Amino acid sequence: MKLKSVFLFLCALWLSVIMPLGVYSQSISEDKIRGVWLTNIDSDVLFSAENTQGAIALLADANFNTVYPTVWNWGYTLYPSEVNQQATGVKLDPTEGLQHRDVLQEIITEGHEKKLRVIPWFEFGFMAPADSLLAQKHPHWITRRIDKTEIWLEGGVHERVWLNPLHPEVQGFISDLVLEIVRNYDIDGIQFDDHFGYPSELGYDPYTVRLYRQEHNGKLPPPNALNAEWIQWRADKITEYLQTLHSQIKAIKPDVVISISPNPQEFSLEQYLLDWATWEKMGLIDELLLQVYRDNMIAFNREILQKDIQNAKNNIPSAIALLSGLKGRQVPLDMIKQQINSTRAENYWGVSFFFYESLWNFGPESKEERIKFFKDIFS
């Protein structure tokens, strides 16, 4: 098996290097994912109906077939939410450009007209800004480290806190948000990512400690946050929650796709307590998009050949999430081309890009050149 893995790795690497920019190893079938995430962070795409409508039209013209629009971040929803109004007193994200709109409904209407799947994305999951109304109004929902600190720095800069995924009230709140969308909107699916877990350094809040002691004859959780049993115990609790949420979603709309976009399994489990490989084996997810945001092909191919994602793609539609760029990090088309070729060589169920703005605007090439590239590669 080791020799076979090495052979496959070398083949994928060879294909990614030798294929010229305008030539691709095979066409993507109509059903395979050609997706992109839409967010209001470092992007203007959602801040006016005109921008949103134009983006959907451009994506359809460039042969994309799936959009994952954010509906939950900063402690706010991007659709009018009775659930969040009850929890925070705010029905809709108050940011200028998002008020007096239902961004989700706009995207569904425009997207379905253009034959795109629309799968709302719970971008922040259990994470919230430390100064958010959500955190202020529900301090007992927040989990913490063993030293009782709660603040987690995203990117080393932005102060965040994490809702405790094990707390029944938190589970109820997130479930109510999800089911509100499932009931009220003509969606094709619902998506969670690593934020459906939480950083493994956390979990020493009073509720979790009490629950752990009840199940371990009064023993306290291990002081080492990376203790294997402690990691798996917390991960299993999140899995139990997803089992319940899965049943609730399917009871309302059996055909709604439950989509997950995590990091590779080892990192997801150890760093975010998210055991997606187990979820896949249990039949709790319908679609998997593995985040492989790598800037060299050796590292990229190593990840897409890992056994957990290879096993998953034999059972459910499994695609690879690629980075098309960030505000301060350009990704040239040649790298994108090589990564797409590798996913095709390994017969993955398509690709999705993080994120919309960087498809066209953050690369070293012109916007027109990048639009043509995606239109051609997805033709």
C-alpha positions as CSV (number, residue, x, y, z in Angstrom):
1,M,0.0,0.0,0.0
2,K,2.9,2.4,0.7
3,L,4.3,1.8,-2.7
4,K,0.9,2.4,-4.3
5,S,0.5,5.7,-2.4
6,V,3.9,6.8,-3.5
7,F,3.2,6.0,-7.1
8,L,-0.1,7.9,-7.0
9,F,1.5,10.9,-5.4
10,L,4.3,11.0,-8.0
11,C,1.7,10.7,-10.8
12,A,-0.4,13.5,-9.4
13,L,2.7,15.7,-9.0
14,W,3.9,14.9,-12.5
15,L,0.5,15.8,-14.0
16,S,0.4,19.1,-12.2
17,V,3.8,20.1,-13.5
18,I,3.6,19.1,-17.1
19,M,0.1,20.4,-18.1
20,P,0.3,23.8,-19.7
21,L,-1.9,26.6,-18.5
22,G,-4.5,26.2,-21.3
23,V,-4.8,22.4,-21.2
24,Y,-6.6,20.4,-18.5
25,S,-6.5,16.7,-17.8
26,Q,-10.3,16.1,-18.2
27,S,-13.5,18.0,-18.2
28,I,-15.6,18.4,-15.0
29,S,-19.0,16.8,-15.5
30,E,-22.1,19.0,-15.0
31,D,-22.8,17.4,-11.7
32,K,-19.3,18.0,-10.1
33,I,-18.9,20.9,-7.8
34,R,-17.7,24.2,-9.3
35,G,-18.2,26.3,-6.2
36,V,-17.2,29.5,-4.4
37,W,-17.7,31.0,-1.0
38,L,-19.3,34.4,-0.6
39,T,-18.5,36.4,2.5
40,N,-18.8,40.0,3.7
41,I,-15.2,40.0,5.0
42,D,-12.7,41.7,2.7
43,S,-15.4,41.8,0.0
44,D,-18.1,44.1,-1.2
45,V,-20.1,41.4,-3.0
46,L,-22.9,41.2,-0.4
47,F,-23.2,44.9,0.5
48,S,-25.8,45.8,-2.2
49,A,-28.4,44.0,-4.1
50,E,-26.7,45.2,-7.3
51,N,-23.4,43.7,-6.3
52,T,-24.9,40.4,-5.3
53,Q,-27.0,40.1,-8.5
54,G,-23.9,41.0,-10.6
55,A,-21.8,38.4,-8.8
56,I,-24.3,35.6,-9.4
57,A,-24.5,36.5,-13.1
58,L,-20.8,36.6,-13.4
59,L,-20.4,33.3,-11.7
60,A,-23.0,31.7,-13.9
61,D,-21.3,33.1,-17.0
62,A,-18.0,31.6,-15.7
63,N,-19.6,28.2,-15.5
64,F,-19.7,27.9,-11.7
65,N,-22.6,25.8,-10.4
66,T,-22.6,26.2,-6.6
67,V,-22.4,29.1,-4.2
68,Y,-21.8,29.0,-0.4
69,P,-23.0,32.4,0.9
70,T,-22.3,33.3,4.5
71,V,-25.4,33.6,6.7
72,W,-23.9,33.8,10.1
73,N,-20.9,35.8,11.2
74,W,-19.9,38.5,13.8
75,G,-22.8,37.3,16.0
76,Y,-25.3,38.4,13.3
77,T,-27.4,36.8,10.6
78,L,-27.5,38.0,7.0
79,Y,-31.2,37.3,6.8
80,P,-34.0,38.5,9.1
81,S,-33.8,36.0,12.0
82,E,-36.4,35.7,14.8
83,V,-34.1,33.3,16.6
84,N,-31.2,35.8,16.8
85,Q,-33.5,38.6,17.7
86,Q,-34.7,36.6,20.7
87,A,-31.1,35.8,21.7
88,T,-29.5,39.2,21.1
89,G,-32.2,41.7,20.4
90,V,-30.9,42.1,16.8
91,K,-32.8,40.6,13.9
92,L,-30.4,41.4,11.1
93,D,-26.7,42.4,10.7
94,P,-26.8,46.2,11.4
95,T,-23.9,47.0,9.0
96,E,-24.7,49.6,6.3
97,G,-25.6,47.9,3.1
98,L,-27.1,44.8,4.8
99,Q,-30.0,46.4,6.5
100,H,-33.6,46.2,5.1
101,R,-32.5,43.3,2.9
102,D,-32.7,39.5,2.9
103,V,-29.3,38.7,1.3
104,L,-30.0,34.9,1.5
105,Q,-33.3,35.2,-0.3
106,E,-31.7,37.4,-3.0
107,I,-29.0,34.9,-3.6
108,I,-31.5,32.0,-3.7
109,T,-33.7,33.8,-6.2
110,E,-30.8,34.9,-8.5
111,G,-28.9,31.7,-8.1
112,H,-31.7,29.3,-8.9
113,E,-32.7,31.5,-11.9
114,K,-29.1,30.9,-13.1
115,K,-29.2,27.2,-12.2
116,L,-26.8,27.5,-9.3
117,R,-27.1,25.5,-6.1
118,V,-27.3,27.7,-3.1
119,I,-25.9,26.2,0.2
120,P,-25.9,28.7,3.1
121,W,-22.7,28.7,5.1
122,F,-22.5,29.1,8.9
123,E,-19.2,30.9,8.6
124,F,-18.5,31.7,12.3
125,G,-20.2,28.6,13.7
126,F,-19.6,28.6,17.4
127,M,-17.2,31.5,17.2
128,A,-18.2,35.1,18.1
129,P,-16.5,38.5,18.5
130,A,-15.5,39.0,22.1
131,D,-17.5,42.3,22.2
132,S,-20.5,41.0,20.4
133,L,-24.0,41.2,21.9
134,L,-24.2,37.5,21.8
135,A,-21.2,37.1,24.1
136,Q,-22.4,39.9,26.4
137,K,-25.9,38.6,26.8
138,H,-24.9,35.0,27.3
139,P,-21.6,34.9,29.2
140,H,-22.4,31.4,30.6
141,W,-22.4,30.1,27.0
142,I,-18.7,30.9,26.6
143,T,-16.0,28.2,27.0
144,R,-12.5,28.9,28.3
145,R,-9.0,27.6,28.9
146,I,-7.8,25.9,32.1
147,D,-6.4,29.3,33.3
148,K,-10.0,30.6,33.0
149,T,-9.1,33.0,30.1
150,E,-11.6,33.1,27.2
151,I,-10.2,35.4,24.5
152,W,-8.9,33.7,21.4
153,L,-7.0,35.7,18.9
154,E,-8.0,35.0,15.3
155,G,-5.0,35.7,13.1
156,G,-3.2,36.9,16.1
157,V,-5.2,40.1,16.0
158,H,-9.0,39.8,16.3
159,E,-10.4,39.0,19.7
160,R,-12.9,36.1,19.6
161,V,-14.7,33.9,22.1
162,W,-16.2,30.5,21.5
163,L,-19.6,29.3,22.4
164,N,-19.5,25.9,24.1
165,P,-20.8,23.3,21.6
166,L,-21.5,20.9,24.5
167,H,-23.8,23.3,26.4
168,P,-27.5,22.4,25.7
169,E,-28.5,26.1,25.4
170,V,-25.8,26.7,22.8
171,Q,-26.8,23.6,20.9
172,G,-30.4,24.8,21.0
173,F,-29.5,28.3,19.7
174,I,-27.4,27.0,16.8
175,S,-29.9,24.4,15.9
176,D,-32.7,26.9,15.9
177,L,-30.7,29.2,13.6
178,V,-30.1,26.3,11.2
179,L,-33.6,25.0,11.3
180,E,-35.0,28.5,10.8
181,I,-33.2,28.5,7.4
182,V,-34.2,25.0,6.5
183,R,-37.9,25.7,7.2
184,N,-38.1,29.1,5.6
185,Y,-35.9,29.1,2.5
186,D,-35.6,27.0,-0.7
187,I,-32.0,26.0,0.0
188,D,-30.1,23.1,-1.6
189,G,-28.1,22.4,1.5
190,I,-26.5,23.8,4.7
191,Q,-22.8,24.0,5.3
192,F,-20.5,24.0,8.4
193,D,-16.7,24.2,8.6
194,D,-14.0,24.0,11.3
195,H,-16.0,26.6,13.3
196,F,-18.5,23.8,14.0
197,G,-15.9,22.6,16.4
198,Y,-13.8,24.7,18.8
199,P,-10.1,25.2,19.6
200,S,-8.8,22.2,21.7
201,E,-7.2,24.6,24.2
202,L,-10.7,25.4,25.4
203,G,-13.2,23.3,27.2
204,Y,-12.5,24.0,30.8
205,D,-15.7,26.0,31.5
206,P,-17.8,25.0,34.5
207,Y,-20.5,23.1,32.4
208,T,-18.0,21.0,30.5
209,V,-15.9,20.2,33.6
210,R,-19.0,19.1,35.5
211,L,-20.1,16.9,32.6
212,Y,-16.7,15.3,32.3
213,R,-16.6,14.6,36.1
214,Q,-20.0,13.0,36.0
215,E,-18.8,10.6,33.3
216,H,-15.4,9.9,34.9
217,N,-16.1,9.1,38.5
218,G,-15.4,12.6,39.7
219,K,-12.0,13.0,37.9
220,L,-11.1,16.4,36.5
221,P,-10.3,16.8,32.8
222,P,-6.6,16.4,32.0
223,P,-4.7,19.6,32.4
224,N,-3.0,18.9,29.0
225,A,-5.5,20.1,26.5
226,L,-4.0,17.8,23.8
227,N,-4.5,14.6,25.9
228,A,-5.8,12.1,23.4
229,E,-8.7,10.9,25.6
230,W,-9.8,14.4,26.5
231,I,-9.7,15.4,22.8
232,Q,-11.7,12.4,21.7
233,W,-14.3,12.9,24.5
234,R,-15.0,16.4,23.5
235,A,-15.1,15.5,19.8
236,D,-17.5,12.7,20.5
237,K,-19.8,15.2,22.2
238,I,-19.9,17.3,19.1
239,T,-20.6,14.2,17.1
240,E,-23.5,13.4,19.3
241,Y,-24.8,16.9,18.7
242,L,-24.5,16.6,15.0
243,Q,-26.4,13.4,15.1
244,T,-29.3,15.2,16.6
245,L,-29.1,18.2,14.3
246,H,-28.8,15.8,11.3
247,S,-32.1,14.1,12.3
248,Q,-33.8,17.5,12.8
249,I,-32.7,18.8,9.4
250,K,-33.7,15.6,7.5
251,A,-37.1,15.5,9.3
252,I,-38.0,18.8,7.8
253,K,-36.4,18.5,4.3
254,P,-34.9,15.1,3.6
255,D,-33.2,16.2,0.4
256,V,-31.2,19.1,2.0
257,V,-27.5,18.4,1.6
258,I,-25.5,18.6,4.8
259,S,-22.1,19.9,3.6
260,I,-18.9,20.1,5.7
261,S,-15.8,22.0,4.8
262,P,-13.1,21.1,7.3
263,N,-9.3,21.0,7.3
264,P,-7.5,17.6,7.0
265,Q,-8.7,15.1,9.6
266,E,-5.6,15.1,11.9
267,F,-5.6,18.9,12.2
268,S,-9.3,19.2,12.5
269,L,-9.5,16.7,15.4
270,E,-6.4,17.8,17.3
271,Q,-6.9,21.5,16.9
272,Y,-10.7,21.9,16.6
273,L,-12.2,18.7,18.1
274,L,-13.9,18.1,14.8
275,D,-14.0,14.4,13.9
276,W,-15.3,14.6,10.3
277,A,-14.0,11.2,9.3
278,T,-16.2,9.6,11.9
279,W,-19.1,11.8,10.7
280,E,-18.7,10.5,7.2
281,K,-18.6,6.9,8.4
282,M,-21.7,7.4,10.4
283,G,-23.6,8.9,7.4
284,L,-24.0,12.3,9.0
285,I,-22.7,14.3,6.0
286,D,-23.8,14.3,2.4
287,E,-21.0,16.4,0.9
288,L,-17.4,17.0,1.9
289,L,-15.1,19.9,0.8
290,L,-11.7,19.5,2.2
291,Q,-9.8,22.7,2.8
292,V,-6.3,22.3,1.2
293,Y,-5.0,25.8,1.2
294,R,-1.4,25.1,0.3
295,D,1.1,27.2,-1.7
296,N,3.2,24.4,-3.1
297,M,2.3,21.2,-4.9
298,I,4.2,18.8,-2.8
299,A,2.2,19.7,0.3
300,F,-1.0,19.9,-1.7
301,N,-0.7,16.5,-3.2
302,R,0.3,15.0,0.1
303,E,-3.0,16.2,1.7
304,I,-5.3,15.0,-1.1
305,L,-3.7,11.5,-0.9
306,Q,-4.4,11.1,2.8
307,K,-6.4,8.0,3.6
308,D,-9.4,9.8,5.3
309,I,-10.3,11.9,2.3
310,Q,-9.5,9.1,-0.1
311,N,-11.9,6.8,1.9
312,A,-14.6,9.5,2.0
313,K,-14.6,10.1,-1.7
314,N,-15.5,6.5,-2.2
315,N,-18.7,7.0,-0.2
316,I,-20.0,10.6,-0.7
317,P,-19.3,13.5,-3.1
318,S,-15.9,14.8,-1.9
319,A,-14.4,17.9,-3.4
320,I,-11.3,19.9,-2.7
321,A,-11.5,23.5,-1.4
322,L,-8.8,25.7,-3.0
323,L,-7.5,29.1,-2.0
324,S,-7.9,31.6,-4.9
325,G,-6.3,34.3,-2.8
326,L,-6.5,36.6,0.2
327,K,-6.3,40.3,0.5
328,G,-2.6,40.0,1.3
329,R,-1.8,36.7,-0.4
330,Q,-2.0,36.4,-4.2
331,V,-2.5,33.0,-5.8
332,P,-1.5,32.9,-9.5
333,L,-3.6,31.1,-12.1
334,D,-0.7,28.7,-12.7
335,M,-1.0,27.4,-9.1
336,I,-4.7,27.1,-9.3
337,K,-4.4,25.2,-12.6
338,Q,-2.0,22.7,-11.1
339,Q,-4.2,22.1,-8.1
340,I,-7.3,21.6,-10.2
341,N,-5.4,19.1,-12.4
342,S,-4.3,17.2,-9.3
343,T,-7.9,17.0,-8.0
344,R,-9.0,15.7,-11.4
345,A,-6.2,13.2,-11.5
346,E,-7.4,11.8,-8.2
347,N,-11.1,11.9,-9.4
348,Y,-12.4,14.3,-6.7
349,W,-15.9,15.6,-7.0
350,G,-14.9,19.0,-8.2
351,V,-13.5,22.1,-6.4
352,S,-14.7,25.2,-4.5
353,F,-12.8,28.4,-4.0
354,F,-12.2,30.6,-1.1
355,F,-13.3,33.2,-1.8
356,Y,-15.4,35.2,-4.4
357,E,-13.4,38.4,-4.3
358,S,-10.0,36.7,-4.9
359,L,-11.3,34.8,-7.9
360,W,-10.9,38.0,-9.9
361,N,-9.4,40.8,-7.9
362,F,-6.5,39.7,-5.7
363,G,-4.4,37.9,-8.2
364,P,-1.3,39.0,-10.2
365,E,-3.3,38.7,-13.5
366,S,-6.0,41.1,-14.7
367,K,-9.6,40.5,-13.8
368,E,-10.5,39.8,-17.4
369,E,-7.7,37.2,-17.7
370,R,-8.9,35.4,-14.5
371,I,-12.5,35.4,-15.6
372,K,-11.6,33.8,-18.9
373,F,-9.4,31.3,-17.1
374,F,-12.3,30.0,-14.9
375,K,-14.8,30.1,-17.8
376,D,-12.5,27.9,-19.9
377,I,-11.4,25.5,-17.1
378,F,-15.1,24.9,-16.2
379,S,-16.3,24.6,-19.8
